[in-house]
Amino acid sequence: MLYPLPYLFFIAVLGVLALFVHQRKDDKQFCQYVTWSAIVIYVLFFGLRGFVAHDWMNYYPSFENTDWYDIANYQLGKSDEFGWILFQLLCKAIFDNFHFMVFVHSIICIFLLYNFIRRYTENICLVLILYFAFDGFVLSLNLMRNVLSLLIFCNAIPYLINRKALQYYLMCILAFCFHYSSVVFFPLYFFMHLKNNKWVFGGISLFFVAVYFSNIPVFLTLFKLSGIGGAFVEKKVEAYTDLSSHLHVSIGLLERLLTLVLFFCYYDKLCGMRKDNRLFLNAFLVYLFSAFLFSEFSEISKRICILFDFCYWILWMDLIKCFYYRNNRILFISFVSLYCLIKIAVPMINQPVYQYDNFMFGDIKSYQERRYIFEKTFDEQN
């Protein structure tokens, strides 16, 4: 039950720093000091962590077993991504220790994240809270390759907005070198910048919602009607189709529907704040497409949704400015704060794998100890 406490304390510290920035927003030097304090806290919290969460189970053996032979015999799609292999080898060349690689990874991630969000706000700490609430902990603790790939793409967004194709695709190729899922970013150059109106946005969103609540397996139906791939492919698609989570009221579903209503109501105001917001609103449409139309493939849906979480980080912050009355802003901030705490804490309750330890507080649990905890937790839950 106490497993979420270190993470909630971390968020509380960011909340206090965000409040300092808000109260003294005209003092640029002070705000800069506070922002750098948040960055240092991020690096210490994530860079010096032990074997926390799940995916170190794969990353640690990968790091230990990777050598220059993997570069010489690299095969696209069969090996880990080339950029990730090279990153591990460079870290090993400096200091052959998995936790050193985690530390370097954390520094790179916070640099990329800071460089992205500084364009849209002076209150970096506030956006960091939204980042962690919307899958930031999952990205930072578990998905080490994915988060590098995603943050590289986020830094490519200005090139997409300004129609600089060469720079944009070079960044996308770099992102692809860290995770193959980045292939979804390549076609975005052709439509993500387009300007819609609120009724087009609302109509497309409503269509996605209607398809979801119809409980129709979209892709299985398309394969059956088209005959693409024949009976073999149809059986494969059917085997991976899972509608068991459909129509269950969950906090995630309510969050998406509420966010959709707010974005529709304040669409024009959001677009008026900065031209980049139309891209973030289009990214939210892609997010809904994945969440609702790909919901029959739950794992694919989650992975694609994570790639478009960045729209939440910026637009939820901008929503605060959309409310005319001060009391409404206070109510919305209170709701967002409470929701962020719930969203962070609930998945970690009764999950020993999230037991936090850090080199600053003494020795961490060994790989073997953590593996035992992981396997015991997994066995108890199954």
FITORLUM-582798 format. One line per 10 residues: for each residue x, y, z of C-alpha. Coordinates in nm, 2 decimals. Each point is the difference from the previous one (the first is absolute). Last residue first. Example, Ala and Ser with C-alpha at 12.3 -4.5 7.8 and 13.67 -1.06 7.14 Angstrom:
<recs>
1.37 -0.11 0.71 ~ -0.14 -0.34 0.07
</recs>
This chain:
<recs>
-0.21 -1.51 -1.20 ~ 0.04 0.29 0.24 ~ 0.20 -0.21 0.25 ~ 0.23 -0.13 -0.27 ~ 0.08 0.34 -0.13 ~ 0.07 0.14 0.34 ~ 0.23 -0.30 0.08 ~ 0.18 0.04 -0.34 ~ 0.06 0.37 0.06 ~ 0.11 -0.04 0.36
0.25 -0.28 -0.10 ~ 0.13 0.22 -0.29 ~ 0.05 0.28 0.24 ~ 0.20 -0.21 0.24 ~ 0.21 -0.14 -0.29 ~ 0.07 0.34 -0.15 ~ 0.11 0.13 0.34 ~ -0.19 0.22 0.23 ~ 0.15 0.35 0.03 ~ 0.28 0.10 0.24
-0.04 0.33 0.17 ~ -0.24 0.29 -0.01 ~ 0.17 0.19 -0.29 ~ 0.02 -0.33 -0.20 ~ -0.38 0.00 -0.03 ~ -0.28 -0.24 0.09 ~ -0.37 0.01 -0.10 ~ -0.24 -0.29 0.05 ~ -0.18 0.00 -0.34 ~ 0.05 -0.38 -0.05
-0.18 -0.04 0.33 ~ -0.34 0.09 -0.17 ~ -0.27 0.01 0.26 ~ -0.08 0.37 -0.10 ~ 0.22 0.10 -0.29 ~ -0.28 0.03 -0.27 ~ -0.21 0.22 0.24 ~ 0.27 0.25 0.10 ~ 0.08 0.18 -0.33 ~ -0.35 0.03 -0.13
-0.14 0.09 0.34 ~ 0.26 0.27 0.05 ~ -0.05 0.14 -0.35 ~ -0.38 0.00 0.06 ~ 0.03 0.20 0.32 ~ 0.22 0.26 -0.16 ~ -0.21 0.02 -0.31 ~ -0.32 0.05 0.21 ~ 0.16 0.26 0.21 ~ 0.13 0.18 -0.31
-0.35 -0.01 -0.15 ~ -0.16 0.13 0.32 ~ 0.25 0.28 0.03 ~ -0.05 0.10 -0.37 ~ -0.37 0.00 0.05 ~ 0.03 0.22 0.30 ~ 0.22 0.24 -0.20 ~ -0.27 0.05 -0.27 ~ 0.10 0.01 -0.36 ~ 0.11 -0.37 -0.04
0.22 -0.04 -0.30 ~ 0.33 0.05 0.18 ~ -0.03 -0.32 0.19 ~ -0.07 -0.18 -0.33 ~ 0.36 0.09 -0.11 ~ 0.15 -0.24 0.26 ~ -0.23 -0.28 -0.12 ~ 0.11 0.09 -0.36 ~ 0.37 -0.03 0.06 ~ 0.05 -0.33 0.18
-0.31 -0.15 -0.15 ~ 0.13 0.03 -0.35 ~ 0.32 -0.17 0.10 ~ -0.20 -0.32 0.06 ~ 0.02 -0.08 -0.37 ~ 0.26 -0.27 0.01 ~ -0.16 -0.15 0.32 ~ -0.32 -0.04 -0.20 ~ 0.19 -0.22 -0.25 ~ 0.12 -0.24 0.27
-0.33 -0.02 0.17 ~ -0.19 -0.08 -0.32 ~ 0.25 -0.26 -0.10 ~ -0.04 -0.17 0.34 ~ -0.38 0.01 -0.01 ~ -0.06 -0.12 -0.35 ~ -0.38 0.03 -0.01 ~ 0.06 0.36 0.12 ~ 0.16 0.09 -0.33 ~ -0.30 0.21 -0.11
-0.06 0.16 0.34 ~ 0.34 0.07 0.16 ~ 0.20 0.02 -0.33 ~ -0.25 0.23 -0.17 ~ -0.03 0.20 0.32 ~ 0.38 0.06 0.01 ~ 0.00 0.09 -0.37 ~ -0.27 0.25 0.08 ~ 0.21 0.13 0.29 ~ 0.29 0.05 -0.24
-0.23 0.22 -0.21 ~ -0.06 0.21 0.31 ~ 0.38 0.01 0.06 ~ 0.05 0.11 -0.36 ~ -0.27 0.27 0.04 ~ 0.18 0.11 0.31 ~ 0.32 0.09 -0.19 ~ -0.17 0.32 -0.13 ~ 0.00 0.15 0.35 ~ -0.27 0.12 0.24
-0.27 0.04 -0.26 ~ -0.01 -0.37 -0.07 ~ -0.08 -0.07 0.36 ~ -0.27 0.28 0.01 ~ -0.16 -0.14 -0.32 ~ -0.01 -0.36 0.14 ~ -0.13 0.10 0.34 ~ -0.33 -0.20 0.00 ~ 0.15 -0.28 -0.22 ~ 0.31 -0.03 0.21
-0.21 -0.01 0.31 ~ -0.24 -0.27 -0.14 ~ 0.29 -0.21 -0.12 ~ 0.18 0.02 0.33 ~ -0.31 -0.11 0.18 ~ -0.04 -0.30 -0.24 ~ 0.36 -0.10 0.03 ~ 0.01 0.03 0.38 ~ -0.33 -0.20 0.03 ~ 0.16 -0.28 -0.21
0.32 0.00 0.21 ~ -0.19 0.00 0.33 ~ -0.19 -0.31 -0.11 ~ -0.35 -0.08 -0.10 ~ 0.01 -0.33 -0.18 ~ -0.15 0.03 -0.34 ~ 0.27 -0.20 -0.17 ~ 0.26 -0.17 0.23 ~ -0.08 -0.35 -0.13 ~ 0.02 0.11 -0.36
0.32 -0.19 -0.07 ~ 0.12 -0.07 -0.35 ~ 0.34 -0.17 -0.02 ~ -0.14 -0.34 -0.10 ~ -0.24 0.16 -0.24 ~ 0.28 0.18 -0.18 ~ 0.19 -0.34 -0.04 ~ -0.32 -0.17 -0.11 ~ -0.06 0.27 -0.27 ~ 0.36 -0.03 -0.11
-0.03 -0.37 -0.06 ~ -0.35 0.03 -0.16 ~ 0.12 0.22 -0.28 ~ 0.27 0.27 0.01 ~ -0.25 0.28 -0.09 ~ -0.35 -0.15 -0.03 ~ -0.14 0.35 -0.01 ~ -0.31 -0.07 0.21 ~ 0.16 -0.23 0.25 ~ 0.31 0.22 0.03
-0.21 0.31 0.05 ~ -0.21 -0.17 0.27 ~ 0.31 -0.11 0.19 ~ 0.13 0.35 -0.02 ~ -0.31 0.16 0.14 ~ -0.10 -0.24 0.27 ~ -0.34 0.15 0.06 ~ -0.08 0.10 0.36 ~ -0.23 0.28 -0.13 ~ 0.14 0.20 0.29
0.34 0.03 -0.17 ~ -0.14 0.08 -0.34 ~ -0.21 0.28 0.15 ~ 0.30 0.14 0.19 ~ 0.21 0.01 -0.32 ~ -0.29 0.16 -0.19 ~ -0.05 0.26 0.27 ~ 0.37 0.09 -0.02 ~ -0.02 0.05 -0.37 ~ -0.31 0.22 0.03
0.15 0.20 0.29 ~ 0.32 0.09 -0.18 ~ -0.19 0.08 -0.32 ~ -0.24 0.22 0.21 ~ 0.29 0.16 0.19 ~ 0.17 0.12 -0.32 ~ 0.30 -0.17 -0.16 ~ 0.34 0.14 -0.08 ~ 0.25 -0.25 -0.14 ~ 0.34 -0.04 0.17
-0.05 -0.38 0.07 ~ -0.09 -0.07 -0.36 ~ 0.31 -0.07 -0.22 ~ 0.27 0.00 0.26 ~ -0.18 -0.26 0.20 ~ 0.09 -0.27 -0.25 ~ 0.34 -0.07 0.17 ~ -0.11 0.01 0.36 ~ -0.15 -0.35 -0.01 ~ 0.35 -0.14 -0.08
0.09 0.10 0.35 ~ -0.12 -0.34 0.12 ~ 0.34 -0.14 -0.11 ~ 0.17 0.15 0.31 ~ 0.34 0.16 0.05 ~ 0.11 0.03 -0.36 ~ -0.35 0.09 -0.10 ~ 0.04 0.32 0.20 ~ 0.31 0.09 -0.20 ~ -0.19 -0.07 -0.32
-0.27 0.23 0.13 ~ 0.25 0.27 0.07 ~ 0.14 -0.03 -0.35 ~ -0.35 0.01 -0.13 ~ -0.08 0.33 0.17 ~ 0.33 0.16 -0.11 ~ -0.06 -0.09 -0.36 ~ -0.37 0.09 0.00 ~ 0.02 0.35 0.14 ~ -0.37 0.09 -0.02
0.01 0.25 0.29 ~ -0.24 -0.20 0.21 ~ 0.17 -0.33 -0.08 ~ 0.34 0.15 0.08 ~ -0.13 0.14 0.33 ~ -0.13 -0.36 0.08 ~ 0.34 -0.16 -0.03 ~ 0.07 0.05 0.37 ~ -0.30 -0.21 0.08 ~ 0.13 -0.27 -0.23
0.32 -0.02 0.20 ~ -0.21 -0.02 0.32 ~ -0.20 -0.29 -0.14 ~ 0.31 -0.21 -0.11 ~ 0.18 0.06 0.33 ~ -0.32 -0.09 0.19 ~ -0.05 -0.32 -0.20 ~ 0.35 -0.13 0.06 ~ -0.02 0.04 0.38 ~ -0.36 -0.12 0.02
-0.01 -0.11 0.37 ~ 0.09 0.27 0.25 ~ -0.01 0.32 -0.20 ~ -0.27 -0.10 -0.24 ~ -0.23 -0.16 0.26 ~ 0.06 0.29 0.23 ~ -0.08 0.25 -0.28 ~ -0.32 -0.19 -0.09 ~ -0.23 0.30 0.02 ~ 0.04 0.09 0.37
0.38 0.03 -0.04 ~ -0.03 0.24 -0.29 ~ -0.27 0.20 0.17 ~ 0.23 0.05 0.30 ~ 0.28 0.10 -0.23 ~ -0.23 0.25 -0.17 ~ -0.04 0.18 0.34 ~ 0.37 -0.01 0.07 ~ 0.09 0.16 -0.34 ~ -0.20 0.31 0.09
0.12 0.23 -0.27 ~ -0.21 -0.18 -0.26 ~ -0.02 -0.11 -0.36 ~ 0.35 0.01 -0.14 ~ 0.15 -0.12 0.33 ~ -0.20 -0.32 -0.05 ~ 0.23 -0.15 -0.27 ~ 0.34 0.10 0.12 ~ -0.09 -0.11 0.35 ~ -0.11 -0.35 -0.12
0.32 -0.04 -0.21 ~ 0.22 0.10 0.29 ~ -0.20 -0.20 0.25 ~ 0.04 -0.31 -0.22 ~ 0.37 0.05 -0.06 ~ 0.07 0.03 0.37 ~ -0.21 -0.31 0.08 ~ 0.18 -0.21 -0.26 ~ 0.33 0.10 0.15 ~ -0.11 -0.12 0.34
-0.16 -0.32 -0.14 ~ 0.33 -0.07 -0.18 ~ 0.19 0.05 0.33 ~ -0.24 -0.24 0.16 ~ 0.09 -0.27 -0.25 ~ 0.37 0.02 0.07 ~ 0.30 -0.02 -0.24 ~ 0.11 0.36 0.03 ~ 0.11 0.20 -0.31 ~ 0.00 -0.28 -0.25
-0.31 -0.15 0.16 ~ -0.18 0.33 -0.06 ~ 0.11 0.00 -0.37 ~ -0.11 -0.37 -0.03 ~ -0.35 0.07 0.14 ~ -0.05 0.30 -0.23 ~ 0.11 -0.20 -0.30 ~ -0.24 -0.28 0.07 ~ -0.28 0.26 0.05 ~ 0.08 0.17 -0.32
0.00 -0.32 -0.20 ~ -0.34 -0.12 0.13 ~ 0.01 -0.33 0.17 ~ 0.06 -0.28 -0.25 ~ -0.23 -0.19 -0.23 ~ -0.19 0.30 -0.15 ~ 0.31 0.14 -0.18 ~ 0.29 -0.24 0.03 ~ 0.32 0.11 0.17 ~ 0.30 -0.24 -0.03
0.28 0.25 0.04 ~ -0.20 0.20 0.26 ~ -0.09 -0.31 0.20 ~ 0.37 -0.11 -0.01 ~ 0.08 0.33 0.18 ~ -0.14 -0.14 0.32 ~ -0.34 -0.03 0.17 ~ -0.04 -0.28 0.26 ~ 0.00 0.21 0.32 ~ -0.21 0.27 -0.15
-0.26 -0.24 -0.13 ~ 0.00 -0.19 0.33 ~ -0.08 0.34 0.18 ~ -0.25 0.12 -0.26 ~ -0.23 -0.30 0.01 ~ -0.08 -0.03 0.37 ~ 0.06 0.37 0.02 ~ -0.34 0.01 -0.17 ~ -0.21 -0.05 0.31 ~ -0.01 0.27 0.27
0.32 0.10 0.20 ~ 0.34 -0.16 -0.02 ~ 0.18 0.29 0.18 ~ -0.05 0.37 -0.05 ~ 0.29 0.24 -0.03 ~ -0.09 0.15 -0.34 ~ -0.38 0.01 0.07 ~ -0.01 0.20 0.33 ~ 0.34 0.17 -0.03 ~ -0.06 0.10 -0.36
-0.35 0.13 0.07 ~ 0.12 0.19 0.31 ~ 0.27 0.17 -0.21 ~ -0.26 0.10 -0.26 ~ -0.24 0.13 0.26 ~ 0.29 0.21 0.15 ~ 0.07 0.13 -0.35 ~ -0.36 0.12 -0.03 ~ 0.02 0.17 0.34 ~ 0.32 0.18 -0.09
-0.15 0.11 -0.33 ~ -0.32 0.12 0.17 ~ 0.22 0.21 0.24 ~ 0.19 0.15 -0.30 ~ -0.32 0.09 -0.18 ~ -0.17 0.18 0.29 ~ -0.33 0.08 -0.16 ~ -0.13 -0.35 0.07 ~ 0.04 0.05 0.37 ~ -0.32 -0.16 0.13
-0.03 -0.24 -0.29 ~ 0.36 -0.12 0.02 ~ -0.03 -0.06 0.38 ~ -0.32 -0.20 -0.06 ~ 0.17 -0.21 -0.26 ~ 0.28 -0.07 0.25 ~ -0.26 -0.11 0.26 ~ -0.17 -0.23 -0.26 ~ 0.34 -0.14 -0.10 ~ 0.06 -0.09 0.36
-0.35 -0.16 0.03 ~ 0.08 -0.21 -0.32 ~ 0.31 -0.14 0.17 ~ -0.20 -0.06 0.32 ~ -0.26 -0.19 -0.21 ~ 0.27 -0.21 -0.16 ~ 0.16 -0.08 0.34 ~ -0.35 -0.08 0.15 ~ -0.12 -0.24 -0.28 ~ 0.14 -0.31 0.16
-0.16 0.06 0.34 ~ -0.29 -0.24 -0.06
</recs>
